[in-house]
Amino acid sequence: MESNLYVPCPISTFKTVNMVLVLTASAGGDEAAAVFNAALGNLLGVIISPMLILIYVGVKGSIDLMNLFTKLMLIIFVPILVGQLVVKLFKSVGAFATRHKKTFKSIQEYALVYTVYTVFCKTFMKGAPSTPLNIIIMIAVELIMISVTMVLAWYSLRLLYKSHPEMRIMGLFGCTHKSIAVGIPLISTIYESSPYLGLYTLPLLIWHPAQLILGTALVPSLSRFLEREKNKDPTALAEAESDVV
C-alpha cells in the first residue's frame, strides 16, 4: 500500500509513516491506523517536544517561544500545507507527482542525508566533547528504551484490543516511531545556536534504524501470532504471544 501524500519540500516530513506502514502491513496489522498514528504523532511532536525539552532540561533565561513556534511552522507545517493545496487545486501537479514518485523520493532522501551531513560538519568543526564510550552507552540505553516501550505497549494493548490483534500489531510498531525528517528540523530550530547541535541529533539518528531493525525482526513472530489468532486456538495464541515478547 502506497501513501498518496505528496509534499513538494526538500524533506519528506512523513517518511516515518512509510516505515510504520510497511512493518505493520508485513505483519498483517491495521494499516490505516498505522498511518493515522504516525502522522498525528509527528504533528503533535512539533508542538509538544519544545515544551517538554524546556521542562526536562530546565533551560534558564528568556526564550522566545512565539519565535520558536513561528520557525517550526515555516519549516514544517507551511511546506506541507502548500504542497497539499497545490495538489488539490492543480490536478496536473498530482498526476506529475504520481508519474515521478520514485524520483521525488530519491531527491527527498538525498536532501535529508545532506541536511544531516551539514549538521554534523558544524558540530565537529567546533569540537565535540563526546567520547566513543558515551556513544556506546547511548546506543545501549536507546535499545533498552525501545524494547521496554514495545513490551509495555504489547501487553497494554492486549487489554484494550483483546479481540483486535491487528490493532495490537500496529501499536507495537507505532509506539516507538519517530521521524528523522521532522526531528532534525525540530532539533535544529531549538538548538540552532548550540555548537553541539550534531550531538543532539545523534540519538535520533540511532533511534530510527534501531526501531527498524527490531521491528523487522518481530515481523515473522507477529505474522504467526495473527494467523493463530484467526484460527481461534487459545493454546496456540498463548504460544504465539510468548514468541513475540
Secondary structure, DSSP 8 states (H G I E B T S, - for coil): --------SSS-TTHHHHHHHHHHHHHT--HHHHHHHHHHHHHHHHHHHHHHHHHHHT--S---HHHHHHHHIIIIIHHHHHHHHHHHH-HHHHHHHHHTHHHHHHHHHHHHHHHHHHHHHHHHHH-----HHHHHHHHHHHHHHHHHHHHHHHHHHHHH-TT-HHHHHHHHHHTS---HHHHHHHHHHHTTT-TTHHHHHHHHHHHHHHHHHHHHHHHHHHHHHHHHHHTT-HHHHHHHHHHH-
